[in-house]
């Protein structure tokens, strides 16, 4: 198997271009210890992330950057 070297910036750019569902699949492949020090999402934020994924999958929304997704999840009002 050939190995290709990418810069962190190139990997970050590639990650930004993935849909939410693709990012979720990729995150599921990463070791759990990578996420140990990260801030855990609240239940409301998890629901907002699921809702954002549904909207994108249904074609009702397109998030162009991870920052847009983070902003949506952090600031979505409780329903």
Secondary structure by P-SEA (a helix, b strand, c coil): cbbbbbcaaaaaaaaaaccaaaaaaaaaacccccccccccccaaaaaaaaaaaaaaaacccccccaaaaaaaaaccccc
